[in-house]
Amino acid sequence: MLVSLLFFKSFPQYVKGSITDTGGRPLPFANIYVKNSTYGAVSNSYGKYFLALKPGKYTLVYSYVGYEKSEKEVEVANTLPA
């Protein structure tokens, strides 16, 4: 599974991205969750997702039927509005 992540430093903090296969095709309705928690999201029909998170370090887990699970370390910065 190939995972594309986009990070933004804004208020509130969030992580968003898209999940695609090795051919660049979106993986719709994939599961994304924060490891060791019950917090997560499902990608939309275009493979895009959004998670609002408090500042800190997280391990995101990506899963999709027929693909191996993938984990990615992310850090959400503590930023204030301008």
MDAnalysis code that builds the backbone (N, CA, C; Angstrom):
import MDAnalysis as mda
import numpy as np

u = mda.Universe.empty(246, n_residues=82, atom_resindex=np.repeat(np.arange(82), 3), trajectory=True)
u.add_TopologyAttr("name", ["N", "CA", "C"] * 82)
u.add_TopologyAttr("resid", np.arange(1, 83))
u.add_TopologyAttr("resname", ["MET", "LEU", "VAL", "SER", "LEU", "LEU", "PHE", "PHE", "LYS", "SER", "PHE", "PRO", "GLN", "TYR", "VAL", "LYS", "GLY", "SER", "ILE", "THR", "ASP", "THR", "GLY", "GLY", "ARG", "PRO", "LEU", "PRO", "PHE", "ALA", "ASN", "ILE", "TYR", "VAL", "LYS", "ASN", "SER", "THR", "TYR", "GLY", "ALA", "VAL", "SER", "ASN", "SER", "TYR", "GLY", "LYS", "TYR", "PHE", "LEU", "ALA", "LEU", "LYS", "PRO", "GLY", "LYS", "TYR", "THR", "LEU", "VAL", "TYR", "SER", "TYR", "VAL", "GLY", "TYR", "GLU", "LYS", "SER", "GLU", "LYS", "GLU", "VAL", "GLU", "VAL", "ALA", "ASN", "THR", "LEU", "PRO", "ALA"])
u.atoms.positions = np.array([
    [0.849, -1.168, 0.000],
    [0.000, 0.000, 0.000],
    [0.894, 1.231, 0.000],
    [0.597, 2.139, -0.841],
    [1.339, 3.390, -0.924],
    [0.495, 4.462, -0.269],
    [1.080, 5.206, 0.660],
    [0.337, 6.201, 1.404],
    [0.920, 7.576, 1.135],
    [0.067, 8.501, 0.810],
    [0.472, 9.881, 0.588],
    [-0.097, 10.729, 1.713],
    [0.767, 11.435, 2.423],
    [0.329, 12.267, 3.541],
    [0.639, 13.725, 3.267],
    [-0.281, 14.576, 3.634],
    [-0.067, 16.016, 3.563],
    [-0.243, 16.566, 4.968],
    [0.673, 17.402, 5.411],
    [0.597, 17.958, 6.753],
    [0.423, 19.469, 6.674],
    [-0.429, 19.985, 7.523],
    [-0.678, 21.408, 7.553],
    [-0.534, 21.910, 8.978],
    [0.080, 23.048, 9.141],
    [0.213, 23.671, 10.452],
    [-0.788, 24.809, 10.519],
    [-1.892, 24.546, 11.145],
    [-2.935, 25.559, 11.267],
    [-3.700, 25.305, 12.555],
    [-4.728, 26.070, 12.789],
    [-5.532, 25.899, 13.988],
    [-6.947, 25.592, 13.579],
    [-7.573, 24.508, 13.934],
    [-7.009, 23.415, 14.721],
    [-6.045, 22.573, 13.899],
    [-5.287, 21.748, 14.581],
    [-4.293, 20.918, 13.920],
    [-4.985, 19.701, 13.292],
    [-4.456, 19.272, 12.168],
    [-5.017, 18.088, 11.530],
    [-4.006, 17.445, 10.594],
    [-4.317, 16.230, 10.230],
    [-3.547, 15.484, 9.242],
    [-4.535, 15.095, 8.160],
    [-4.161, 15.304, 6.923],
    [-5.012, 14.849, 5.829],
    [-4.116, 14.291, 4.746],
    [-4.679, 13.447, 3.922],
    [-3.898, 12.847, 2.859],
    [-4.764, 11.980, 1.985],
    [-4.124, 11.191, 1.167],
    [-4.856, 10.261, 0.314],
    [-4.116, 8.935, 0.280],
    [-4.870, 7.882, 0.111],
    [-4.324, 6.529, 0.075],
    [-4.487, 6.008, -1.338],
    [-3.373, 5.550, -1.913],
    [-3.383, 5.024, -3.275],
    [-2.619, 3.711, -3.326],
    [-2.868, 2.942, -4.391],
    [-2.089, 1.729, -4.601],
    [-0.802, 2.090, -5.333],
    [0.019, 1.100, -5.637],
    [1.309, 1.375, -6.273],
    [1.157, 1.958, -7.678],
    [-0.019, 1.810, -8.276],
    [-0.278, 2.390, -9.589],
    [-0.854, 3.795, -9.515],
    [-1.006, 4.333, -8.285],
    [-1.533, 5.675, -8.121],
    [-3.051, 5.753, -8.090],
    [-3.719, 4.598, -8.126],
    [-5.179, 4.581, -8.074],
    [-5.636, 4.714, -6.623],
    [-6.659, 5.534, -6.364],
    [-7.129, 5.727, -4.987],
    [-7.712, 4.440, -4.411],
    [-7.554, 4.286, -3.092],
    [-8.145, 3.155, -2.381],
    [-9.320, 3.693, -1.558],
    [-10.532, 3.607, -2.101],
    [-11.695, 4.149, -1.407],
    [-12.062, 3.330, -0.179],
    [-12.520, 4.010, 0.852],
    [-13.035, 3.402, 2.074],
    [-11.988, 2.576, 2.820],
    [-10.727, 3.020, 2.763],
    [-9.657, 2.412, 3.551],
    [-9.782, 2.899, 4.996],
    [-9.284, 2.097, 5.928],
    [-9.315, 2.462, 7.345],
    [-8.014, 3.133, 7.746],
    [-8.128, 4.223, 8.482],
    [-6.983, 4.951, 9.024],
    [-7.276, 5.159, 10.503],
    [-6.350, 4.749, 11.379],
    [-6.591, 4.973, 12.802],
    [-5.288, 5.238, 13.531],
    [-5.428, 5.867, 14.694],
    [-4.285, 6.152, 15.554],
    [-4.014, 4.888, 16.361],
    [-2.787, 4.392, 16.255],
    [-2.405, 3.152, 16.929],
    [-2.652, 3.264, 18.436],
    [-3.124, 2.191, 19.036],
    [-3.419, 2.094, 20.468],
    [-4.502, 3.072, 20.912],
    [-5.440, 3.362, 20.025],
    [-6.575, 4.220, 20.373],
    [-7.810, 3.721, 19.625],
    [-8.925, 4.370, 19.870],
    [-10.153, 4.060, 19.139],
    [-10.496, 5.163, 18.147],
    [-9.556, 6.085, 17.919],
    [-9.788, 7.229, 17.049],
    [-9.307, 6.930, 15.637],
    [-10.153, 7.205, 14.655],
    [-9.751, 6.958, 13.286],
    [-10.725, 7.547, 12.295],
    [-10.523, 7.177, 11.033],
    [-11.358, 7.686, 9.947],
    [-11.368, 6.655, 8.821],
    [-12.226, 6.897, 7.854],
    [-12.305, 6.072, 6.648],
    [-12.104, 7.008, 5.467],
    [-11.292, 6.582, 4.508],
    [-11.084, 7.427, 3.327],
    [-12.369, 7.484, 2.497],
    [-12.529, 8.585, 1.769],
    [-13.721, 8.729, 0.931],
    [-13.553, 7.960, -0.381],
    [-14.459, 8.141, -1.305],
    [-14.423, 7.384, -2.561],
    [-13.235, 7.757, -3.440],
    [-12.531, 8.846, -3.104],
    [-11.325, 9.254, -3.830],
    [-10.053, 8.882, -3.071],
    [-10.185, 8.150, -1.963],
    [-9.034, 7.747, -1.156],
    [-8.534, 8.836, -0.228],
    [-9.256, 9.945, -0.107],
    [-8.816, 11.067, 0.740],
    [-9.372, 10.917, 2.155],
    [-8.582, 11.383, 3.143],
    [-9.014, 11.315, 4.535],
    [-8.566, 12.558, 5.291],
    [-9.130, 12.723, 6.493],
    [-8.872, 13.882, 7.336],
    [-8.987, 13.435, 8.783],
    [-8.010, 13.783, 9.621],
    [-8.033, 13.493, 11.054],
    [-7.667, 14.755, 11.825],
    [-8.531, 15.206, 12.717],
    [-8.209, 16.330, 13.599],
    [-7.529, 15.743, 14.831],
    [-6.321, 16.211, 15.130],
    [-5.533, 15.665, 16.233],
    [-4.947, 16.783, 17.078],
    [-4.796, 16.521, 18.360],
    [-4.112, 17.457, 19.241],
    [-2.622, 17.386, 18.939],
    [-1.868, 18.433, 19.271],
    [-0.425, 18.394, 19.034],
    [0.206, 17.186, 19.719],
    [1.163, 16.584, 19.035],
    [1.862, 15.427, 19.584],
    [2.340, 14.498, 18.492],
    [2.953, 13.390, 18.914],
    [3.444, 12.372, 17.981],
    [2.466, 11.210, 17.965],
    [2.206, 10.699, 16.777],
    [1.244, 9.617, 16.596],
    [1.790, 8.596, 15.608],
    [1.283, 7.374, 15.738],
    [1.500, 6.349, 14.726],
    [0.153, 6.099, 14.071],
    [0.060, 6.391, 12.780],
    [-1.166, 6.134, 12.038],
    [-1.053, 4.773, 11.370],
    [-2.139, 4.023, 11.429],
    [-2.192, 2.693, 10.820],
    [-3.178, 2.758, 9.664],
    [-2.758, 2.258, 8.513],
    [-3.575, 2.243, 7.306],
    [-3.868, 0.799, 6.949],
    [-5.142, 0.488, 6.697],
    [-5.478, -0.876, 6.297],
    [-6.545, -0.852, 5.205],
    [-6.453, -1.861, 4.351],
    [-7.373, -1.992, 3.232],
    [-7.449, -3.472, 2.880],
    [-8.635, -3.960, 2.615],
    [-8.821, -5.380, 2.311],
    [-7.951, -5.772, 1.120],
    [-7.178, -6.847, 1.286],
    [-6.321, -7.335, 0.216],
    [-4.925, -6.745, 0.214],
    [-4.637, -5.801, 1.136],
    [-3.337, -5.159, 1.231],
    [-2.764, -5.367, 2.630],
    [-1.466, -5.318, 2.728],
    [-0.794, -5.406, 4.021],
    [-0.965, -4.088, 4.767],
    [-1.139, -4.171, 6.100],
    [-1.242, -2.947, 6.908],
    [0.048, -2.150, 6.795],
    [-0.091, -0.845, 6.903],
    [1.052, 0.056, 6.836],
    [0.964, 1.030, 8.005],
    [2.112, 1.379, 8.597],
    [2.152, 2.344, 9.697],
    [3.041, 3.515, 9.319],
    [2.677, 4.689, 9.805],
    [3.438, 5.901, 9.514],
    [3.477, 6.767, 10.764],
    [4.683, 7.192, 11.165],
    [4.852, 8.106, 12.292],
    [4.580, 9.527, 11.808],
    [3.773, 10.277, 12.564],
    [3.493, 11.664, 12.223],
    [3.622, 12.512, 13.487],
    [3.910, 13.790, 13.299],
    [3.932, 14.727, 14.409],
    [3.075, 15.930, 14.046],
    [2.142, 16.245, 14.931],
    [1.275, 17.402, 14.735],
    [1.858, 18.518, 15.593],
    [2.210, 19.615, 14.940],
    [2.847, 20.735, 15.626],
    [1.823, 21.559, 16.395],
    [2.278, 22.191, 17.450],
    [1.434, 23.091, 18.234],
    [1.593, 24.488, 17.656],
    [0.619, 24.893, 16.867],
    [0.678, 26.216, 16.244],
    [-0.520, 27.039, 16.674],
    [-0.360, 28.324, 16.678],
    [-1.430, 29.233, 17.055],
    [-1.883, 30.030, 15.845],
    [-3.143, 30.439, 15.815],
    [-3.610, 31.232, 14.668],
    [-2.895, 32.572, 14.603],
    [-2.724, 33.067, 13.413],
    [-2.030, 34.346, 13.210],
    [-2.914, 35.513, 13.532],
])
